[in-house]
Amino acid sequence: MVCRWGAELEDSCDRRGGIYRLTYRGPAEGHDVSVVDNLVTGKIANLAKQARFHQIDIRAPGLRDVLAAEGPEVVFHEAAQMSVKVSTDRPIYDAEVNVLGLLNLLEACTASGVRKVVFASSGATYGNPLYLPIDEVHPQLPGAPYGITKMVTEHYLRYYAQDRGLQYTSLRYGNVYGPRQDARGEAGAVAIFITQLLQRGVPTIHWDGEQVRDYIHVRDIAHANLAAATAGDNCCYCIGTGVGTSVNQLYALLTELLEVQVEPQRSARRAGDLRAAYFNNARAEHDLGWSPHVALRDGLEETVDAFRRGLEVTHPVAGAALVSAEPGDHGRRA
Ligand SMILES: NC(=O)c1ccc[n+]([C@@H]2O[C@H](COP(=O)([O-])OP(=O)(O)OC[C@H]3O[C@@H](n4cnc5c(N)ncnc54)[C@H](O)[C@@H]3O)[C@@H](O)[C@H]2O)c1
């Protein structure tokens, strides 16, 4: 995502599919937003009307021309091969998008005088936590190519800051959920469970369901991105709620909100599944003035309502088929 920064960005944003939509006061007040995406998982229907759109791969040489024409001040780098499963099945493809695509983007950024890159990093850079809650100084030992390429990105950003003066902030997200999330993702457990329950399916819970994750609403993620546009230069931040929620708890909350009683299927632990991961927000709160505002129950209620209205259900989700090996499909994320 490319944004030419104006005087003051309205503190309101939400997410449309894979593309984050910033609701801004408009060009008259100095904000000008452009989006770059190849639509491999993103959807054109999810774009904010005010945003200009360039359908282009971040690996394409033409990206440089797009940035030169747009002259952005801040780039929010959300585009990624974002599936852990795809990254283990196709590590070369993962690196092509997440490393070579990144370098193509950073070269284009430096050539067109971008001030700052705000990067969507991940809790997946940590691997199996040594302690909880995870903070920024926790060792990064990613357990899959996806986490490795996210971690590598952080190092490249540090290099470009040192060598080229391109500022950055890396935001290590927890498990993001919210309206319009694509239900074809394993770590998109919220979207998968809601969609399956609405379609009268029987969701599957892997392992014993006691694995704990940090579910964070996409509006909080968007606010963290906005905060990072003008703060936290050349630093990394954990962006989670600080609250661990088990998959069993999540499922119970969703069935309650959907007013259904469906006993989930149970299946074996998936290779690489972590017992627990949740994040310490103290640094983000101190440096970015950011903290999460959406309580899980409220966020789930909003998400359930949105899915119920049918706006989000764009395709059926098979009962237990939670992972696809196709690069265009979502797989397990951290
Ligand atoms: N959803 C989560 O729980 C989570 C957690 C941690 C980090 N992240 C990161 O947040 C970002 C957004 O993730 P998301 O969950 O919205 O996934 P998403 O797949 O919905 O969004 C990724 C976007 O990148 C685009 N894209 C992929 N490859 C591209 C390429 N080669 N060129 C141009 N565009 C390309 C896709 O079309 C899509 O719009 C990603 O960088 C992801 O790694 C997500």
The ligand as an SDF file (V2000), in Angstrom:
LIG
                    3D

 44 48  0  0  0  0  0  0  0  0999 V2000
   -3.6360  -12.1260    8.9810 N   0  0  0  0  0  0  0  0  0  0  0  0
   -2.7630  -12.3610    9.9510 C   0  0  0  0  0  0  0  0  0  0  0  0
   -3.0830  -12.9940   10.9720 O   0  0  0  0  0  0  0  0  0  0  0  0
   -1.3530  -11.8280    9.8250 C   0  0  0  0  0  0  0  0  0  0  0  0
   -0.4630  -12.0210   10.9000 C   0  0  0  0  0  0  0  0  0  0  0  0
    0.8320  -11.5320   10.7930 C   0  0  0  0  0  0  0  0  0  0  0  0
    1.2140  -10.8230    9.6540 C   0  0  0  0  0  0  0  0  0  0  0  0
    0.3330  -10.6820    8.6220 N   0  0  0  0  0  0  0  0  0  0  0  0
    0.7970   -9.9670    7.4330 C   0  0  0  0  0  0  0  0  0  0  0  0
   -0.1330   -8.9380    7.1410 O   0  0  0  0  0  0  0  0  0  0  0  0
   -0.1500   -8.7010    5.7250 C   0  0  0  0  0  0  0  0  0  0  0  0
   -1.5690   -8.7700    5.2330 C   0  0  0  0  0  0  0  0  0  0  0  0
   -2.0110  -10.1000    5.4440 O   0  0  0  0  0  0  0  0  0  0  0  0
   -3.5110  -10.5560    5.2210 P   0  0  0  0  0  0  0  0  0  0  0  0
   -3.8510  -11.4970    6.2920 O   0  0  0  0  0  0  0  0  0  0  0  0
   -4.3760   -9.3660    4.9740 O   0  0  0  0  0  0  0  0  0  0  0  0
   -3.2940  -11.4410    3.9310 O   0  0  0  0  0  0  0  0  0  0  0  0
   -3.8740  -11.2280    2.4800 P   0  0  0  0  0  0  0  0  0  0  0  0
   -3.4390  -12.3660    1.6130 O   0  0  0  0  0  0  0  0  0  0  0  0
   -5.3190  -11.0060    2.5990 O   0  0  0  0  0  0  0  0  0  0  0  0
   -3.1060   -9.9050    2.0350 O   0  0  0  0  0  0  0  0  0  0  0  0
   -1.8950   -9.9550    1.3010 C   0  0  0  0  0  0  0  0  0  0  0  0
   -2.0830   -9.0730    0.0730 C   0  0  0  0  0  0  0  0  0  0  0  0
   -0.8700   -9.1300   -0.6740 O   0  0  0  0  0  0  0  0  0  0  0  0
   -1.2180   -9.2590   -2.0490 C   0  0  0  0  0  0  0  0  0  0  0  0
   -0.0830   -9.9060   -2.7060 N   0  0  0  0  0  0  0  0  0  0  0  0
    0.4060  -11.1580   -2.5030 C   0  0  0  0  0  0  0  0  0  0  0  0
    1.4680  -11.3770   -3.3010 N   0  0  0  0  0  0  0  0  0  0  0  0
    1.6620  -10.2260   -4.0080 C   0  0  0  0  0  0  0  0  0  0  0  0
    2.6020   -9.8400   -5.0060 C   0  0  0  0  0  0  0  0  0  0  0  0
    3.5620  -10.6830   -5.4140 N   0  0  0  0  0  0  0  0  0  0  0  0
    2.5030   -8.6000   -5.5410 N   0  0  0  0  0  0  0  0  0  0  0  0
    1.5360   -7.7390   -5.1240 C   0  0  0  0  0  0  0  0  0  0  0  0
    0.6080   -8.0580   -4.1900 N   0  0  0  0  0  0  0  0  0  0  0  0
    0.6740   -9.2900   -3.6440 C   0  0  0  0  0  0  0  0  0  0  0  0
   -2.4780  -10.1110   -2.0590 C   0  0  0  0  0  0  0  0  0  0  0  0
   -3.2300  -10.0020   -3.2490 O   0  0  0  0  0  0  0  0  0  0  0  0
   -3.2140   -9.5440   -0.8480 C   0  0  0  0  0  0  0  0  0  0  0  0
   -4.0200   -8.4290   -1.1900 O   0  0  0  0  0  0  0  0  0  0  0  0
    0.7740   -9.7610    5.1160 C   0  0  0  0  0  0  0  0  0  0  0  0
    2.0360   -9.1820    4.9040 O   0  0  0  0  0  0  0  0  0  0  0  0
    0.8560  -10.8160    6.1740 C   0  0  0  0  0  0  0  0  0  0  0  0
    2.0460  -11.5780    6.0890 O   0  0  0  0  0  0  0  0  0  0  0  0
   -0.9380  -11.1550    8.6900 C   0  0  0  0  0  0  0  0  0  0  0  0
  1  2  1  0
  2  3  2  0
  2  4  1  0
  4  5  1  0
  4 44  2  0
  5  6  2  0
  6  7  1  0
  7  8  2  0
  8  9  1  0
  8 44  1  0
  9 10  1  0
  9 42  1  0
 10 11  1  0
 11 12  1  0
 11 40  1  0
 12 13  1  0
 13 14  1  0
 14 15  2  0
 14 16  1  0
 14 17  1  0
 17 18  1  0
 18 19  2  0
 18 20  1  0
 18 21  1  0
 21 22  1  0
 22 23  1  0
 23 24  1  0
 23 38  1  0
 24 25  1  0
 25 26  1  0
 25 36  1  0
 26 27  1  0
 26 35  1  0
 27 28  2  0
 28 29  1  0
 29 30  1  0
 29 35  2  0
 30 31  1  0
 30 32  2  0
 32 33  1  0
 33 34  2  0
 34 35  1  0
 36 37  1  0
 36 38  1  0
 38 39  1  0
 40 41  1  0
 40 42  1  0
 42 43  1  0
M  CHG  2   8   1  16  -1
M  END
$$$$
